[in-house]
């Protein structure tokens, strides 16, 4: 019986892995942790290798022989953290699911406190790195990102993108992640009706290597933020968004065209070479296009199906049921 599944997305973190796995085993082996679950308590650690180019996979393979709770899912190439979390969620069998980054900056001993918080009646508890040990190039954009997200979503947690989170299993089963939407998991969970909370956690300076996120994350984060806003409001009713915008545009163009027509009939003013005429025509055309887009969106929202956003190269130590989810026996 698996009580807790811990998912660790990683990319070129060979130096951190031995220490991370040791800390996880120490944290999950505490007596206090075991008392939080009905006996017998069991756990699994699912390491999702996001196309590492170092020998992270080989190292994990060597550790599995002595640590049977370890599982490995290895991607063909680097697909990103969202895809890695999606694969981990697919494989997880525990009643509770925890995610933690592989860079040793998160504290595994905080997991038990987060589980206690979930057991108070929450479905998702996200960590809050109050004292963040990162350079200003990461902390300032992060504060801006969190402020904007709080403003537009109305969710009052402080740290949406903390890698350390604990979920009830039903949350991870229902989450559909694409692009870089791992940043907005609390938003998506809240939209689905799950109860979310936040718990302060300690944060440590990076011990090995460098961050894997460059300046491109700002643009991808912006686009995914707009996507999340649309998804949480209009995913199942795109006509409400495009249709309303189309009606506003169409009627604005109609009023302008009517004004020009009345000017011509009543005051005999010329119609040609008037910039407002072209604005009216543009708004009429735009209104029809937006309305048509809303109709197409309605049809697609009821018939679309999404496949996996990653390709698995190999798996190690998965159960038969877990391996089957990825299209092959382990």
N, C-alpha and C positions, 0 to 999 in steps of 0.2 A: 504494500500500500504506500502510495506517494502522497505525503501531506503537503509538501512544498516543492515547487519547481523554481530553480534559480536560473535565469537566462543571462548569459554574458556575451554580448556582441563584441567582437574584437577584430582589429585590423593591425597587423604587424606589432603585436604586443608580446613577443617572445620573452623579453626580459622580465616583464611584470607577471607572467602567468604562474610560475612556481609559488611566488609569494602570495598572489591573489588566491590561488586554490587552497594554500595552507590556511590563510585567514578565513576563508569561507568554511572550511571544515571545522576550524576552531569555533567559529560563531554558531554554526548549525549544530555543533555537538554539545553545546551548553545545556545543562539540565533545565535551566529556565526556559530555553527554547522548546524543549520536549514537553514541558508542562502546558504549553499553549495549545497542544493538539491531543486528541484522544489517542490512546495507545492502539496499535504500535505506530511510532513516528518513523517516517521515511522521507528522504529527500533525494532530488536529482539535480545535478548542475549541468545545464545544457550550454555548451560553448559553441557559438555560431561564428565560424571563421569567414569573414567577409572578403575573401579573396586575398589573403595575406601573401606577401612575396618573400617573407622570411620563413623560417622553419617552424612556425607556430604549430602547424598541424602535426608535424612529426613529434614535437615535444608533447603535445596533448595525447597522441597515440601511446607514447611511452608511459605517461602518467596513468592512463586508464587501467593498465595491468594491475596497479596497486590500489587504485581508487575506483571501484566498480560503479560508483554513483555518477561518474563523469560521462557525458555524452558529447559527441562531436557532430556538427553539421557544417560542412565546408562548401562554399560557393565556388563556381567556376571562375568568377572574377569579382571585382569590387562592385557591389550593387547598392551600398549605402546602409546606414544604420536602420532606416525604416524597414528595409527588406530583411535585415538580420533579425529584428524584433518580430516581424511577421512569421518568419520561419520558426523562431523560438516559441511563439504562441501556439503555432500549429502542433509542435511536438510536446508541449507541456502537458503533463498528466496530473499534476498536483491540485489539491483543493485551493491552494493559494499559489500565486505566481509572483515572483520577485524579479525585477530587472536591476542590473548593476553594471557599471562600466568596468572595463578591464584595465584601466590605467592606474589603479590603486588610489585614486583620489577620493573615492567613496569608502565609507567605513562599514564593512559587513556586520559589525556588532550592533549597528543601528536597526538591523532587519527585525529583531525581536520586538523592539519598541513600536515599529511601524505595523507589525502584525497585531499587536495589542490594540492599536488605534483602529485597525480594520474591524477587529472583533467588537468594538464599541458600536458598530452599526454602519460603518462606511464600506463602500465597494472598492474605492481606490484611495490610497494614501501616497502623496508625492512628497519627496524630500525637499527641504528648503535649506540651501547652502547660505546661511546667514553670514558667515565669515569665509568668503570665498578666497581660496589661495591660487588665484590666477592673475596674469598680467592685465593691465588696464585695457589692452587691445581686445580682451575677451569680456571683462566685467562691465565696461561701459556699454557696448552693444547689447549685452544681456539685460542690463537694467532697462534700456530703451525698449527692447523687445517685450519684456515682461509688462512694462507700463502700458504700451500700446495694446497688448493682448487683453489686459485687464479692462482697459477703457472700452474696447469694442465688444467684449464678450460678457462683461458684467461678473466674471468669475474673479474672486478676490484673493486667490493664492499668489504668492510672491515669486515662485520659481517654477515656471511651467516645464522647463526643459531639463530638470534635474534627472540624471540617469538612474537614480535610486528610487524605485517605486515598488509598492506592493499592491496586488490586485486580488480580488476574488476571481475564481476561474471563469465565471460567467461573463465578466467584463472582457477578458482577453478573447473569449470565443466570439464575441460580437463585434469587436473592433475590426475595421477594414482600413488598413494603412497603405498609403501610396505616396510617391514622391518623397518628400522629407517631412511627412506629417507626424513623425514621432515627437516633434516639438509641441504638438497641439493635442496630445493624447488626453490631458484633462478636459480640454474643450469638447472633444468628441464624446468622451465618457459622460460628461455633464449633459450634453445634448440628448444622449440616449436615455437619460433619466437616472443614471447612477449617482450615488452620493459620493462626493469627493471631499478629501480633507488634506491638510498639509502638516508636516511635522519637521521642526528644525533638526538638521543633521550636521555632523562635523564634516569638514572638507579639508583635504590634504593637498599639498603641493605635488605636482607631477614628479615622480621619482626617476622614471626612465623615458627616453624618447621625447618626441614633440607632439603637439596637437595635430590631429588628422584633418582639421577643418580650416580651410582657407577663406579668402575674402568672398569667394563665390557663394558661400552659405548665406550672405546677406540677401542676395537677389533671389536665390531659391527659397529662402525663408519668407520673403515678401510675397512671392507668387503663391506659396503654399498657404500663407495666412489668408490671402484673398479667396483661395479655394475653400479653406475651412469655413470662412464666413458664409460663403455661398452654400456649402454643403449643409451646415447646421441650420440654415434658414429655408433653403429652397430646393434641396436635393429631390424631394418627392413631389414638389409642386413648382417646377421651373416656370410654368406659365404665370405664376404670381409675380415673378420678377420681370421676365421679358415682356409679358403681356401688359403689365402696368406701365413699364417704360415705353412700350410701343404705343399704347393709348395716349399717353402724355405727348409723345412726339407727333403722332398723327393729328390729334386735335389742335395742337399748336400750329402745325402746318395748315390745317383746315381753316383756322381763324385768320391766319395771315392771308391765305388765298381769298377768303371771303372779303376781307378788308380791301384787298386790291381790286376785286371784282366790283364792289360797291363804289369804290373810287372812280372806276371806269364808267360805270352806269350813271351815277348821280353827278359826278363832277367832271366827267370826260377827261380824266387824267390819263396819260399814256401808261401802258402796262410794261412795255419793253424797257430794257436798260435800268431796271430798278433792282438794286441788290436784295431788297426784302422779298422780291418775287422768287429769286433763286433759293433764299433761305426757306421759304414756305414749301417749295418743291422738294428740297432736301429733307425737310422734316417729315413730309408725307411719305417719301420713299423709305426713310429710316424707320418710321412707325410700322409700315407693312413688313419690313424685314425683321424687326424685333418681334413682332407678333408671330410671324412664321417660325422664327427660332424657338419661341416658347412652345408652339405646337409640336415641333420636332423633338424638343427636349422632353415633353410629356410622353411621347411615344418611346423614346430611347430609355427613359427612366424605368419603364415597365418591362423592357425586353433585353436590356444590356446584361452581360455577364462578364465578370472579370477573372482573368487567370492569374497565376502566380507572377510576381514581379522579380523573380530570381530563378537561377538555375543551380541545382545542387550537383557538386562534383563527387562527393563521397560522404558517407556517414559512418560513424563508429559507435558501437555499443548501444545503439537504439534498440528498443523492443521491436518485436515484429509489427505491432500496431503502429508504433511511431514511424518506422521505416516505410510502411505502406502508404502513409500520407504523402511521402515524397516520391512515390512512383516506383519504388524498388525495395526488395528485401535488403536488410542490413548485411 
